[in-house]
Amino acid sequence: MPVNPEKSKKTSIVVPIEIYSEIENLAVDESRTISQMMVVLMKEALQQRRQKHEKS
C-alpha cells in the first residue's frame, strides 16, 4: 500500500513490549502490517474519545 505524503505523516514512537506484542498479534490475526494495525487502533480510539466528549 503506497503512502501518500500529502495525507500521511511519518513518526517514531516508543511502545512498551507488552502493548507491541498485543498489536502484533492483532495485526497477524487481521492480515495487516503493524503500522496499519496501529492506524486502525488509533482511529478507533479517537472515534471513541470524540463520542465520549460529545456526551459530556
N, C-alpha and C positions, 0 to 999 in steps of 0.2 A: 504494500500500500504506500504510494508516494506521499510525501509530506508537502503540503502547500505552505511555503514560508509566510505567505500573506495571512494565513488562517491559523498558524501554529507557532508556538514558541518552544524553544528547547531549554531545558533547565536540568540541574542536577539536584538531587535530594539525598539525604541520609535517612535510611529506613531501618528500624530495628529488625534484626534477623527473624524474629517470630512473625512480624507483620509481613515481611517479604515472603516468607515461606507460605503463608496463607494466600497471599496474592498470586504467588507462583502456582499453587495448587488450583486456584480458581481459573487461572489462565489456561492451564493444561486441560481442565475439565471443559472449558468453553472454546478450545482450539484458538486461543488468542495469544499474542505476544504479551509479555509482562507490561510493556508500555501501553498497549491497547487496553489491557485489563485495568491498569491504573486510571486511565482516562474514563473508562466506564464507571469505576467506583467513585471517582471524583464528581462526575456528572450526577450520579445517584445521590451522593452526599449533599451536593449543592441544591438539588431539587428538594430534598427533604428539609434542608435548612430554610429554604425560601418558604416552603409550605408552613413550617413551624412559625416563622416570623409573620406570615400573613394572618395566622390565627391569633397572634398577640394583639 
